[in-house]
Amino acid sequence: MTEKIQTLLAGRWRDASGPAYITHYPHDGSEVAELHAANAADVDEAVQAAHQAWQQPAWARLLPHERAGILHRIAQGIRGRSEELAQLQRLDNGKPIKECRALVASAAGTFQFFAAAAETWEDAVTPARGDFLTLSVHQPLGVVGAITPWNSPIASEAQKMAPALAAGCAIVIKPAEITPRMAIELARIAEQAGVPAGIVSVLPGKGSVVGEALVRHPLIKRIAFTGGTSVGMGIQRIAAEKLMPTSLELGGKSPTIVCADADLDHAVAGVLFGIFSSSGESCIAGSRAFVHQSVYASFKEKLLAAVRGLRVADPALESTHMGPLVSRSHRDGVERYVQMGRDEGGQVLCGGSRPQGGYFDQGSYYLPTVIEGLPNTAQMCREEIFGPVLALLPWSDEADLIAQCNDNDYGLASGIWTRDYKSAWRIGRALHTGTVWVNTYKLFSISTPFGGVKLSGTGREKGRQGILEYTSQKSFYWGMNESPLPWAQP
């Protein structure tokens, strides 16, 4: 039975003003929720309400430790509903339930971390350079906007919402149209934790309508965006007209490097996890595996055996490794890329098709796929597929390897598998990526900044400094001189 849901908009739970639409469960295409999309008028109402609420004493005069208390209660609220939230996210985007539980736990940890960061944040008394005292303080920007993706909603929304609230901002969230539920539930938990009315609003709907209006609104002082590169570039152009700061976490085509001395069992497990967990629907997916020629045959044999052992199945099952892709249209796009690889001369070693029969025919499933025989210059090796497709590429010369890894428009993440710490340091420093994993992959810590270079984006999220992204810096000069300033003295 389709559940009708409302959203928190300008301090009230109600339907947004746009047309009604239905979200679907990627496992079998069944209807999950019915809700109304927001429109430009809703954006203005939410932002205006946030601006008013942000200035009220109930929020503006809260001390950092008091905001920290609210964030701690949000973390507790998430943990208190952890299984329910995980199941809701599974229905939203089809992730296996174990991954959904990990993402919910991550969201709770994010609020806990930024609560601690807010409570212990210190502004600075800067070194004196004259007969005056100098201080540097940070103040909240005001109303900020967050635009989040469909692949890991609750984690992405927490990574934007928690530091914004910790800094003392108000926030308007635009979740992906097809996965609105997590942002709505986070808003509910925030309200129950004591966040004043109007400080958090959630506006579901199309990016071309809601996102555009949000980015252009004159009272929005910052945009945090996770999503596709072309959309991010459009946001950056609008932000430039407003001189508005942004953080943009965009696409990736991340290389993973297997060196001649790598522990192949560890490398196979890491490469497998890096590309096929989340069904490859991850911006940091390790979609290009560069394997040293001397171990290429052994690595390939072990990898293919492991891939064939992956369980592609109902995401509600505890044993599932890979669930469906988020939609049939997205699966069709992945299929086109695999066919492109074939047309470019690649050989599909495993996968390369949909599983057949039963719920596979109703859902948007695709088998984990490995392709070899393509040069790094092939289109399939250059563009983000956002699906369970791995290109295997041999290498023998380190300088050429680094050149090939860096010969891409993206620069989000990379991985290195080696026993030689000097090689790992040398290669890692040479790679043009925002994150380098060594002898592991796709592990995250909220305490460590994350972001990309080149067309993978600008700015950083996470880390204690993440609160600063939602503040403006103000300097104070406090005169200590006993005599008047001498400039006009006779």
DOVEXKE-548529 format. One line per 3 residues: their letters; for each residue x, y, z of C-alpha. Coordinates in pm, whole numbers, plus 32768, in hexadecimal, padded with zeros to 4 digits. Layout:
N
a) X,Y,Z ~ ...
END
This chain:
490
mte) 8000,8000,8000 ~ 808B,8152,7F9A ~ 80CE,8232,80C6
kiq) 806F,83A0,80AC ~ 8176,847C,814C ~ 819D,85F0,818E
tll) 82D1,86C5,81BC ~ 8348,87C7,82BA ~ 8330,8914,8208
agr) 835B,8A65,82B2 ~ 830F,89D5,8407 ~ 81D8,890F,83A7
wrd) 8198,87AA,833B ~ 80D4,87BE,81F9 ~ 80C9,8765,808C
asg) 81AA,8831,7FAC ~ 80F5,88FF,7EA4 ~ 8163,884A,7D69
pay) 80D4,8715,7CC3 ~ 80B7,85C8,7D75 ~ 81A5,84B4,7D13
ith) 81F9,834D,7D72 ~ 8344,82B4,7DDC ~ 838E,814A,7D81
yph) 8450,802A,7E1B ~ 8569,7FCE,7D2A ~ 8554,7E5F,7D90
dgs) 8407,7E23,7CE2 ~ 8385,7F72,7C69 ~ 8270,7F7B,7D6F
eva) 81EB,80C7,7DEF ~ 827C,8139,7F3A ~ 820F,829B,7F8B
elh) 8138,83B1,7F01 ~ 8190,8519,7F45 ~ 8183,8671,7EA6
aan) 82A7,8719,7DFF ~ 8306,8879,7E66 ~ 8301,89A3,7D7E
aad) 83AF,8AF5,7D74 ~ 82AE,8B90,7E5F ~ 82F7,8A81,7F60
vde) 846A,8ACC,7F42 ~ 842D,8C3B,7F8C ~ 8349,8BE9,80B2
avq) 8444,8AF7,8148 ~ 856C,8BE1,811F ~ 84B1,8D0F,81A7
aah) 843D,8C45,82D4 ~ 859E,8BC3,830B ~ 8629,8D25,82FB
qaw) 852F,8D9B,8402 ~ 8566,8C6C,84E2 ~ 86DF,8C8A,84CB
qqp) 86D1,8DE9,855F ~ 85F0,8D8E,8684 ~ 8687,8D73,87E1
awa) 8622,8C04,87F8 ~ 8730,8BBA,86F4 ~ 880B,8CEF,86C8
rll) 885C,8D0D,883A ~ 88A3,8B9F,8879 ~ 8A04,8B64,88EE
phe) 8AD1,8A5B,8836 ~ 8AAE,895E,894F ~ 8935,898C,8946
rag) 892A,8946,87D0 ~ 8A0B,881D,8817 ~ 8906,8795,8904
ilh) 8802,879F,87EF ~ 88ED,86EC,86FE ~ 892D,85DF,8800
ria) 87B5,85AD,881F ~ 8799,858F,86A4 ~ 88A4,8481,86AB
qgi) 87E3,83CC,87BC ~ 86A1,83F1,86F5 ~ 8742,8350,85C4
rgr) 87C7,8230,8694 ~ 8675,8200,8738 ~ 85D7,81CC,85E1
see) 8700,812A,8538 ~ 865A,7FEF,84B2 ~ 8526,80AA,843E
laq) 85FB,81AC,8389 ~ 86D0,809F,82E7 ~ 859C,7FEE,8262
lqr) 8510,8137,81DD ~ 8654,8182,8126 ~ 8651,8024,8092
ldn) 84F8,806D,8000 ~ 856C,81C0,7F83 ~ 8698,8153,7EB5
gkp) 86BA,7FD8,7EC4 ~ 8800,7FC1,7F86 ~ 883C,7E78,803C
ike) 87BF,7E8F,81A0 ~ 891A,7E64,8238 ~ 8997,7F94,817A
cra) 8865,8059,81E4 ~ 88AA,800B,8351 ~ 8A12,807E,832B
lva) 89A1,81C6,828D ~ 88A9,8209,83A5 ~ 89BB,81C9,84A6
saa) 8A9C,82B4,83E4 ~ 8995,83C7,83ED ~ 8974,83A6,8568
gtf) 8AED,83B5,858A ~ 8AF9,84EE,84B4 ~ 8A0E,85AB,859B
qff) 8ACE,852E,86CA ~ 8C1A,85A1,8636 ~ 8BA0,86FE,85DE
aaa) 8AFB,871F,8731 ~ 8C50,86E4,87CF ~ 8CF6,87CE,86D6
aet) 8BFD,88E3,8723 ~ 8C25,88C0,8898 ~ 8DA1,88CA,888D
wed) 8DD0,89C7,8776 ~ 8EC7,8ADD,87C4 ~ 8EEB,8C2B,8719
avt) 9041,8CCF,8721 ~ 90F7,8DEC,87C4 ~ 91F2,8E34,86B3
par) 9358,8EA9,86F5 ~ 936D,901A,874E ~ 9417,90FB,864D
gdf) 93EC,9245,8702 ~ 9343,92F1,8824 ~ 91FF,9235,87EB
ltl) 9163,90E0,8825 ~ 90F7,9018,86F2 ~ 8FF3,8F05,86E8
svh) 8F66,8E27,85D8 ~ 8E02,8DA6,8606 ~ 8D12,8CE1,852D
qpl) 8BA1,8D2C,8503 ~ 8A8F,8C63,8453 ~ 8A4D,8CBF,82E9
gvv) 88D4,8CB9,830F ~ 87F4,8BE1,8236 ~ 88A8,8AD6,816B
gai) 8831,89DC,8069 ~ 8884,886B,8047 ~ 8845,87A2,7F0A
tpw) 8877,862D,7F3C ~ 888B,84F4,7E60 ~ 87C4,83B2,7E52
nsp) 88DC,82B8,7E8B ~ 8921,82ED,8002 ~ 8819,83E6,8075
ias) 8824,83D9,81EF ~ 89A1,83E8,8202 ~ 89BC,8503,8106
eaq) 88A9,85CE,81AB ~ 8942,85A1,8303 ~ 8A94,8617,8281
kma) 89F4,8760,821A ~ 88EC,8790,8322 ~ 89C4,8747,8455
pal) 8ADB,8847,8419 ~ 89DE,894C,83A6 ~ 8919,892B,84E9
aag) 8A59,8916,85B7 ~ 8AC7,8A62,8521 ~ 8978,8B03,8577
cai) 88E7,8B13,8418 ~ 878D,8AC0,8398 ~ 877A,89C2,827D
vik) 8692,8974,815C ~ 86CA,8815,80CF ~ 8672,87AA,7F6D
pae) 868D,862D,7F66 ~ 8698,8568,7E23 ~ 853C,8555,7D8F
itp) 852F,83D9,7D9A ~ 85BC,83B3,7EFC ~ 8518,84BD,7FD9
rma) 84CF,83EC,810B ~ 8615,8403,81CF ~ 8624,857F,81CB
iel) 84B9,8591,823D ~ 84FA,84A0,835C ~ 8637,855C,83C3
ari) 8567,869B,83D1 ~ 846B,85E8,84AF ~ 857C,8573,859A
aeq) 8616,86D0,85A1 ~ 84C6,8767,85FD ~ 8497,8669,8714
agv) 85F9,86B4,8791 ~ 85A5,8823,87C3 ~ 860C,88D2,8681
pag) 8525,8A02,866E ~ 8414,8A14,8567 ~ 848C,8A94,8418
ivs) 85FC,8A46,844C ~ 85E1,8906,837C ~ 8508,88DC,8247
vlp) 8502,87C3,8146 ~ 8494,8807,7FE1 ~ 8469,86CE,7F0A
gkg) 844B,86ED,7D92 ~ 850B,8725,7C53 ~ 8660,87C7,7C58
svv) 8607,889D,7B2C ~ 84EC,8939,7BF7 ~ 8541,8925,7D68
gea) 86BC,891A,7D53 ~ 86CC,8A39,7C5B ~ 85ED,8B18,7D30
lvr) 86AD,8ABF,7E6B ~ 8801,8B11,7DD9 ~ 8786,8C5B,7D48
hpl) 86CE,8CD3,7E7F ~ 8775,8E11,7F01 ~ 875B,8DA6,806E
ikr) 8816,8C5E,8035 ~ 897C,8C9D,80A2 ~ 8A1B,8B4F,804C
iaf) 89CF,8A14,7F85 ~ 8A52,88B9,7FDA ~ 8A1A,87CF,7EB4
tgg) 8A60,8661,7E74 ~ 8A0A,85DF,7D1B ~ 8A62,85E8,7BAC
tsv) 8B77,86BE,7B1F ~ 8AA4,8775,7A1A ~ 89A5,87DF,7B21
gmg) 8ABD,8846,7C0C ~ 8B57,8921,7B00 ~ 8A05,89CB,7ACF
iqr) 89ED,8A0D,7C44 ~ 8B4C,8A9E,7C43 ~ 8AF1,8B90,7B2C
iaa) 89C5,8C12,7BEF ~ 8A92,8C23,7D2E ~ 8B98,8CF5,7C7C
ekl) 8A8F,8DF8,7C28 ~ 8A36,8E0B,7D9B ~ 8B9D,8DEB,7E1A
mpt) 8B12,8CCC,7EE9 ~ 8BEF,8BB8,7F76 ~ 8BA9,8A51,7F17
sle) 8C23,88F3,7F56 ~ 8BF4,880F,7E2C ~ 8C2E,8698,7E46
lgg) 8C0B,8622,7CDF ~ 8C5B,84F5,7C08 ~ 8D83,840B,7C02
ksp) 8E3B,830A,7B32 ~ 8F1C,828E,7C44 ~ 904F,81B8,7BF9
tiv) 90C1,809C,7CD9 ~ 9228,8028,7CB0 ~ 92A1,7EC7,7CF9
cad) 941C,7EBD,7D14 ~ 94F8,7D90,7CD1 ~ 9534,7D56,7E45
adl) 93C8,7D7A,7EB1 ~ 931B,7C7B,7F8D ~ 9233,7BFE,7E7D
dha) 9128,7B7A,7F67 ~ 910F,7CCE,800F ~ 911B,7D82,7EC1
vag) 9009,7CAA,7E28 ~ 8F28,7CDE,7F56 ~ 8F67,7E55,7F4E
vlf) 8F2F,7E7F,7DDA ~ 8DF5,7DAB,7DF3 ~ 8D6B,7E81,7F0C
gif) 8DD6,7FC5,7E67 ~ 8D12,7F90,7D27 ~ 8BF6,7E9D,7D73
sss) 8B7B,7F07,7ECA ~ 8A50,7FF1,7EA6 ~ 8A2B,7F51,7D4B
ges) 8B38,8042,7CD5 ~ 8A51,816A,7D12 ~ 8B5C,822F,7DC6
cia) 8C23,8362,7D64 ~ 8D64,82C6,7DED ~ 8D30,8170,7D4C
gsr) 8E7E,80E1,7CDE ~ 8E16,80AC,7B76 ~ 8F73,809A,7AD7
afv) 9057,7F87,7B5E ~ 91C2,7FA8,7AEC ~ 926C,7E5B,7B37
hqs) 93E4,7E20,7B11 ~ 942F,7D42,79EA ~ 94F0,7C47,7ABF
vya) 93BF,7BF5,7B95 ~ 92AD,7C47,7A9B ~ 9250,7ADD,7A48
sfk) 9247,7A6E,7BB4 ~ 9184,7BA0,7C21 ~ 9087,7B75,7B08
ekl) 904D,7A08,7B5F ~ 9011,7A56,7CCF ~ 8F3A,7B85,7C7E
laa) 8E55,7AD0,7B8C ~ 8E20,79B4,7C82 ~ 8DC1,7AB1,7D8D
vrg) 8CD8,7B73,7CA6 ~ 8C21,7A36,7C41 ~ 8BED,79EF,7DB3
lrv) 8B38,7B37,7DF5 ~ 89CA,7B10,7E4C ~ 88EE,7BF4,7D7B
adp) 879E,7BE0,7E25 ~ 867E,7C81,7EE0 ~ 8710,7DA1,7FAE
ale) 863B,7D3A,80D6 ~ 8707,7BFB,80FE ~ 8827,7C01,81F5
sth) 8903,7B37,8107 ~ 88E1,7C23,7FDD ~ 8A1E,7CC3,7F58
mgp) 8980,7D87,7E39 ~ 881A,7DFB,7E19 ~ 8778,7EA8,7CF1
lvs) 87E6,7FEB,7C50 ~ 8716,8116,7CB3 ~ 8632,8111,7B81
rsh) 85F9,8065,7A38 ~ 8664,819A,7979 ~ 87AC,81A2,7A34
rdg) 87E4,8030,79F2 ~ 87A6,8073,7882 ~ 88BA,8178,788E
ver) 89AC,8080,792A ~ 8956,7F84,7818 ~ 89A6,8087,770F
yvq) 8AFE,80BD,77A6 ~ 8B46,7F48,77A8 ~ 8ADE,7F30,763C
mgr) 8BBE,805B,75F5 ~ 8CDE,7F9B,7693 ~ 8C96,7E72,75B2
deg) 8C87,7F55,7483 ~ 8DD7,7FEC,74E3 ~ 8E77,7E94,74E2
gqv) 8E53,7E2E,764E ~ 8E16,7CC9,76BA ~ 8D0E,7C8A,77C5
lcg) 8DA6,7B8D,78B5 ~ 8C71,7B69,798F ~ 8B1E,7C0E,79B3
gsr) 8ABC,7CFA,78A0 ~ 8948,7CAC,78B6 ~ 8814,7CAE,7993
pqg) 87C5,7B85,7A73 ~ 868F,7AD0,79FE ~ 8550,7A4A,7A9C
gyf) 846D,7A9C,7BC0 ~ 8498,7BF0,7C60 ~ 85CB,7C31,7B87
dqg) 84DB,7C6B,7A64 ~ 8415,7D6C,7B2B ~ 8535,7E26,7BCD
syy) 865E,7EE8,7B47 ~ 8770,7DE5,7B7E ~ 88BC,7DC6,7AC7
lpt) 89D1,7CC9,7AF7 ~ 8B2E,7D2F,7B71 ~ 8BFB,7D5C,7A38
vie) 8D71,7D4D,79EF ~ 8E02,7DBC,78A0 ~ 8F67,7DA6,7821
glp) 9019,7DFC,76DF ~ 8FC4,7F6C,76DC ~ 90C4,8085,76DA
nta) 90AB,8191,77E2 ~ 9045,827E,76CA ~ 8F04,81BA,7680
qmc) 8DC8,827D,76C7 ~ 8D53,8176,77BD ~ 8E95,81AB,7882
ree) 8E71,8322,7887 ~ 8D06,8362,78E5 ~ 8C53,8319,7A2A
ifg) 8B68,81F0,7A03 ~ 8AE1,81EE,7B68 ~ 8AA1,807B,7B59
pvl) 8B44,7F26,7B9A ~ 8C3B,7F31,7A79 ~ 8DB4,7F05,7AA5
all) 8EBD,7F3A,799A ~ 8FFD,7E6B,79C8 ~ 9139,7F0C,793F
pws) 929D,7E7E,7955 ~ 93C9,7F5B,79A0 ~ 9541,7F2F,79B5
dea) 95E3,8088,79C5 ~ 959C,8164,7AF4 ~ 95BD,82B1,7A40
dli) 94CD,823E,7931 ~ 93E0,81B6,7A3B ~ 93CC,8304,7AEE
aqc) 939A,83B9,79A5 ~ 9279,82D2,794A ~ 91D6,82F0,7AA1
ndn) 91E6,846A,7A8E ~ 9177,8478,7923 ~ 900C,84AA,797F
dyg) 8F25,85D1,79BB ~ 8ECE,854E,7B14 ~ 8FA1,8547,7C50
las) 8ED3,84CE,7D76 ~ 8F7D,8397,7E02 ~ 907F,8288,7DC3
giw) 9106,814A,7E5D ~ 925F,80A9,7E73 ~ 92AD,7F3F,7ED0
trd) 9418,7F04,7F2D ~ 94F3,7E8A,804B ~ 95F1,7FA1,800B
yks) 9598,80D7,80D4 ~ 968D,81A9,800A ~ 95E3,8149,7EC4
awr) 948F,8193,7F5B ~ 9501,82EC,7FCA ~ 95AA,833C,7E7F
igr) 9488,82CD,7DA6 ~ 937E,835A,7E8D ~ 941F,84B3,7E8C
alh) 942D,84AB,7D10 ~ 92BD,8454,7CDD ~ 91D4,857A,7C99
tgt) 90BE,8510,7D85 ~ 9023,8595,7EC4 ~ 903B,8448,7F7C
vwv) 913B,832E,7F69 ~ 90F7,81DF,800C ~ 9224,80FE,804B
nty) 91E4,7F89,807F ~ 9074,7FD2,80BC ~ 8F5D,807C,7FFF
klf) 8E15,8135,802D ~ 8E3E,8163,81A2 ~ 8DD9,82B2,8235
sis) 8E00,8378,8373 ~ 8D2C,84A9,83C5 ~ 8E63,853E,8468
tpf) 8F23,8546,831D ~ 8ED7,8648,820C ~ 8E4E,85C5,80C2
ggv) 8E33,865B,7F67 ~ 8EC5,8658,7E0C ~ 8F95,8713,7D0E
kls) 8F63,875E,7B9D ~ 8DFE,8710,7B31 ~ 8DC4,864B,7C70
gtg) 8D76,878C,7D25 ~ 8DE6,889D,7E0F ~ 8DE5,88D0,7F85
rek) 8DE9,87CC,8097 ~ 8CEE,8726,817B ~ 8D27,8671,82C6
grq) 8E3D,86B2,83BD ~ 8E3C,87A4,84DE ~ 8E7B,88BF,83EB
gil) 8D31,8868,833F ~ 8C78,8956,8426 ~ 8D44,8A78,8399
eyt) 8CA8,8A3E,8242 ~ 8B61,8ABF,82D5 ~ 8BF3,8BF5,8379
sqk) 8C88,8D43,831D ~ 8DC5,8DB5,83C8 ~ 8DC9,8F01,847D
sfy) 8EFB,8FB2,8508 ~ 8EFC,9094,863B ~ 9005,919D,8685
wgm) 8FF2,920D,87EE ~ 90BB,9344,8838 ~ 9194,9339,8970
nes) 9245,9485,893F ~ 923C,957F,8A5E ~ 9268,96AE,8977
plp) 9194,9716,884C ~ 91FA,969B,86F2 ~ 931B,977C,8689
waq) 92BC,97BA,851D ~ 9213,990C,8554 ~ 92E7,997A,8679
p) 93AE,9ABE,864D
END
